Amino acid sequence: MSKDIITPCIGICSYNADGLCVGCFRTGDEIVNWFDMSDEERRSVMLQLDQRAQSSFD
């Protein structure tokens, strides 16, 4: 495992009503498990973040 995908955390750690961090739009489980995830798992999460962010502002 190369762990090439860095965390999307920007240091604003607060959760919205959907249970997503308002800084990076990851779930609590994704945040806690980030460093244990494979690159493939991280990539999968990263691909969802833009859509989650857009949905939060709709």
Number of C-alpha atoms within 10 A of each C-alpha: 7 6 14 10 15 12 13 16 14 9 9 10 13 12 16 11 8 11 13 22 19 21 16 22 28 23 16 14 10 16 16 11 11 20 14 11 14 15 17 12 13 21 14 11 17 18 10 12 16 13 11 16 17 10 9 14 6 5
